[in-house]
Amino acid sequence: ASCSVSGVLGLFGLPLIGGIALAERPERPMPSSLWRWLPGISSGIAGFAAFQGLTRFGSGELGVPYVWPSDSQQLLVHLFWALVLGLLGGSIGLIFLHWRKICEAGLQRRLPNPFSQAILTGIVIGIISQLQPLALFSGEQQITPMLQKEFAIGASGFILLGILKLASCGLCLSSGWVGGLFFPLIFSACSIAQGLALGWPDLIPEQVATSSMAAAIQSAVLGQALLPILITAGVLKGHAMGGAMVGSVVGLGLRQISLPRSSD
């Protein structure tokens, strides 16, 4: 089963995720046994190669090439912002977890009927769609256009979009709507990062902000170290991988410091 899942993920350009996802756990954020994840890793790489993913990985999002730091000073600047925005992304991830608990408790207490919960969530989503239509989607098809500057909504608009996406995602998952976490989290982090970079273009390196926040928010929510790096690398096509690595470590560290072990 793990080989099948990993092979399919490999076809979509995510070769390592299946094996790591099956072996890595929040209470043990590093795979402990080679034989638990090696079959999945091998199948994922095979699927990745079959889809010719090796020809496109590492260059970053199409039309958004990542320029590596040219000197030590620029490297330190990128590292500094990766740490700072990793902390921000991890904090947002922890807020998302708290928001989801609030939604679950509130819905169960006030609207125990699942049908009523679905109706309320639909009304809230309708209101959000009037404020920002882009918040309706999972984000899978919107990440690349956003990074390519196709959304002219300004710095505050990007930040609002990211917040609305997280709020609606937490509410939907709490009320029984079927869906996943990865793309909403990545889209939200990228949107907020874009807003911050647009607001302070002379201070914050946009590409480092995007990758570090995307990885940090996932590691804080999932309680895992390797999986967020691999997902970020796959979705952003290897974009600013240094920032993703720093962000994932910072986000996981923030979660382990902030949340008691029993809550994992």
C-alpha positions, 0 to 999 in steps of 0.5 A: 500500500505504501509503495502504491501511494508513494508511486502515485505521489511521485507521478505528481512530482512528490517523490519522497513524501509517501515513505516519509509520511508513513514513518514520521510521527509527531511524537517522533519527527524523524523516521526511526527504521530504514525498512519502514520508509525505504520501499515508499521512497523507492517507489516515489522516486520511480514514479517521479522519474517516470513523469520526467520530474527530474527535468523540472525540479530545482529551478523554482516556480516557472517564471520565478527563478530563485537567485542564491545569495551572492556574498556572505552578507546577503546570505546572513540576511536571508538566514535572518529572515528565514529564522524570523519568518519561520517563527512567524509561520510556526506561530501562525500554525499554532494559532491555526491549531488553537482556532480549530479546537475552538471551532470544534468545541463551539460547534459541538456545544451550540450545534451538535447536529452535523447538518446544522454545522454544515449549513453554518459553515456554508453561510460563513464560506459564502460571506468569505467569498464576498470578501475575497473569492480566492479564499474559496479554493484549496490553493493548489491551482492558485499558488503558482499564479500568486508567485508569478504576480498575477494577483494584483491585490496589494500587501494588505490584500494578500495578508487578509487572503491568507488569514481568511483561508486559514480561518475557513479551513479550520472551520471546514475541517471542524464541521466535517467537511472533507478536505486536506491540510497541505494546500490550504496551509501552503497557500495561506503561508505563501499569501501572507509571505507575499503580503509582507514582502510587498509591504517591506520590499527593501527588507524582506526577501520575497522568495525566502519568506515564501519558502520558510513560512510555508515549511514552518506552518506545516511543521508546527501543525503536523509536528513533523520535520522532514515531511514539510520540507519535502512537501514544500520542495514538491509544491514550490519545485525546489524554490528557495530550499534553504529557507524551507529547511530553516523554516521547518526546523524552526516551526517544529521547535516552536511546536515542541516548546509551546505544546505539551507532549500529550497533545501531539 
